[in-house]
Amino acid sequence: MSAENKAIIRRMIEEVWNNKNLAAVDEVVAADCIGHPPTGIEARGSEGVKQNVTRFCTAFPDLHWTIEDMIAEGDKVVIRNTFRGTHQGEFLGIAPTGKQVMVTATGTYRLKDGKIAEGWVNQDLLGLLQQLGATLK
């Protein structure tokens, strides 16, 4: 089961995020999935996941995720990954800067019946904001 679960996560990263194929979300994400991204904008169901992908890819249209490590056990898969992209659209209220960014992240996913049922992502959001020139108040 671990190999199958890894393949589902790899497909989510490659096909959905890197290739911007929102139709594939329904194939890898459960209809009642709950996503817990670092932005605090919780994704509910496959439609919520599509909204988060769209929001992020609008801000960083050339976004590309690279999986650095992947470990699977039971119904869980953990990945350590890196994304690179250029800030060309509004992100968390920050106007486009044109700056290129590189951010590390770790995601833990629970799978059920061959689909992602829940996901938790920890991303270096502070590092991303610093790269964009955002200041903390």
Residue pairs with C-beta under 8 A, 6 or more apart in sequence:
1 74
1 75
2 72
2 73
2 74
2 77
3 72
4 114
5 72
5 75
5 76
5 77
5 109
5 111
6 70
6 72
6 77
8 28
8 77
8 111
8 114
8 115
8 116
9 70
9 77
9 79
9 107
9 109
9 116
10 67
10 70
11 24
11 27
11 28
12 24
12 28
12 29
12 116
13 65
13 67
13 79
13 81
15 21
15 24
15 28
16 22
16 24
16 25
16 28
16 53
17 53
17 57
17 63
17 65
18 63
18 64
18 65
20 53
20 57
22 50
22 53
22 54
25 46
25 49
25 50
25 53
26 46
27 115
28 115
28 116
29 45
29 46
29 49
29 115
29 116
30 45
30 46
30 112
30 113
30 115
30 116
30 117
31 45
31 46
32 44
32 45
32 117
33 43
33 44
33 45
33 46
33 48
33 49
33 115
33 116
33 117
33 118
33 119
34 42
34 43
34 44
34 117
34 118
34 119
35 42
35 43
35 44
35 48
35 49
35 52
35 118
35 119
35 121
36 42
36 118
36 119
36 120
36 121
37 43
37 52
37 121
37 123
38 105
38 121
38 122
38 123
38 125
39 92
39 125
41 52
41 55
42 48
43 49
43 51
43 52
56 63
56 91
57 63
58 89
58 90
59 87
59 88
59 89
59 90
59 91
59 96
60 83
60 85
60 86
60 87
60 88
60 89
60 91
60 101
61 85
61 86
61 88
61 89
62 85
62 86
62 88
63 83
63 84
63 85
64 83
64 84
64 85
65 81
65 82
65 83
66 81
66 82
66 83
66 84
67 79
67 80
67 81
68 79
68 80
68 81
68 82
69 79
69 80
70 77
70 78
70 79
70 80
71 77
71 78
71 79
72 78
75 110
75 111
75 112
76 108
76 109
76 110
76 111
77 108
77 109
77 111
78 106
78 107
78 108
78 109
79 106
79 107
79 109
80 104
80 105
80 106
81 104
81 105
81 106
81 107
82 102
82 103
82 104
82 105
83 101
83 102
83 103
83 105
84 100
84 101
84 102
84 103
85 100
85 101
86 98
86 99
86 100
86 101
87 94
87 96
87 97
87 98
87 99
87 100
87 101
87 132
88 96
88 98
89 96
90 96
91 132
92 129
94 129
94 132
94 134
97 132
97 133
99 131
99 132
99 133
101 128
101 131
101 132
102 131
103 123
103 124
103 125
103 127
103 128
103 131
104 123
104 124
104 127
105 121
105 122
105 123
105 124
106 121
106 122
106 123
107 119
107 120
107 121
107 122
108 119
108 120
108 121
109 116
109 118
109 119
109 120
110 116
110 117
110 118
110 119
111 117
129 136
